Amino acid sequence: MNTFYRDILIGLIFVVGIVGFISGEFVISTVLFASAAILSNVYLNREFYG
């Protein structure tokens, strides 16, 4: 996956998490924030170590 598309995907997950938090869907927004953080760290560590 291209880094641009990967960044777009992580950004969209984060923005949807913000919208979910504002609308009161706290469980869904928590899952989306966590998945965005994990994906970002996994890709960052893969580029750094690999």
C-alpha positions as CSV (number, residue, x, y, z in Angstrom):
1,M,0.0,0.0,0.0
2,N,1.3,3.4,-0.9
3,T,2.2,5.7,2.0
4,F,-0.2,8.4,0.7
5,Y,-3.2,6.0,0.7
6,R,-2.1,4.5,4.1
7,D,-2.1,8.1,5.6
8,I,-5.5,8.8,4.0
9,L,-6.9,5.6,5.5
10,I,-5.5,6.4,9.0
11,G,-6.8,10.0,8.8
12,L,-10.3,8.8,7.7
13,I,-10.4,6.4,10.6
14,F,-9.4,9.2,13.0
15,V,-12.0,11.6,11.6
16,V,-14.8,9.1,11.7
17,G,-13.7,8.5,15.4
18,I,-14.1,12.2,16.1
19,V,-17.5,12.3,14.5
20,G,-18.6,9.2,16.5
21,F,-17.4,10.8,19.7
22,I,-19.3,14.0,19.0
23,S,-22.5,12.1,18.2
24,G,-22.3,10.1,21.4
25,E,-21.1,6.8,20.1
26,F,-18.3,6.4,22.7
27,V,-17.6,2.7,22.2
28,I,-17.3,3.0,18.4
29,S,-15.1,6.1,18.7
30,T,-12.9,4.4,21.2
31,V,-12.4,1.4,18.9
32,L,-11.7,3.7,15.9
33,F,-9.2,5.9,17.9
34,A,-7.4,2.7,19.1
35,S,-7.3,1.2,15.6
36,A,-5.9,4.4,14.1
37,A,-3.2,4.6,16.8
38,I,-2.2,0.9,16.4
39,L,-2.1,1.1,12.6
40,S,0.0,4.3,12.7
41,N,2.5,2.7,15.2
42,V,2.7,-0.5,13.3
43,Y,3.5,1.2,10.0
44,L,5.9,3.6,11.7
45,N,7.8,0.7,13.4
46,R,7.8,-1.3,10.2
47,E,9.5,1.5,8.3
48,F,11.9,2.2,11.1
49,Y,13.0,-1.4,11.8
50,G,12.4,-3.0,8.5
